Amino acid sequence: MKSLLFAFLLIPVIAFSQDKPKIYNPSADAKKEITEAVALAKKEGKHVFIQVGGNWCSWCLRFHKLTTEDTQLDSAFNANFIRVKLNYSEENKNLPVLAELGYPQRFGFPVFVILDGNGKYLHTQNSAYLEEDKGYSKKVILDFLKGWSSKALNPKEYKE
């Protein structure tokens, strides 16, 4: 009887863990991925958008789902940023890379870091400021992306 009860309890756990997307790679070389993203951003006149989080983080997965499935958000990202998913988990906390980025994990997860095409640190964004009600706000995210795009930070945009 106990084994039957255990089986009924275990099945939902197994099913849930299989359905959970894996957008972060704990074994990825975060330093290398950022370096490659910076080089590509420079070449394409974009900035680098680093999303720090883990596959364990429901808000990280929500942000990823919204920003990749909503065509307007996905287009805004692709037009202005090279995206990097930086893993933070028990398997790999990437502490040396996070130290170089100014310890963004202090804001919780997900947290976003913006670098320019030269790898210069520009901004860390607490994801809580992109929320509205019980989820993320598409409008607030779009405003954030616009405000931190390479165009927005180009001095030529502000000449008379």
HUPE-V416359 format. One record per helix or strand of 3 or more residues. SS is the DSSP state (A for helix, B for strand). FROM is the first residue (numbers start at 1). LEN is the number of residues. If there is no record, write none. Layout:
SS,FROM,LEN ; SS,FROM,LEN
This chain:
A,2,18 ; A,30,15 ; B,47,7 ; A,58,12 ; A,71,10 ; B,81,7 ; A,95,6 ; A,104,4 ; B,111,5 ; B,121,6 ; A,127,4 ; A,138,10 ; A,155,4
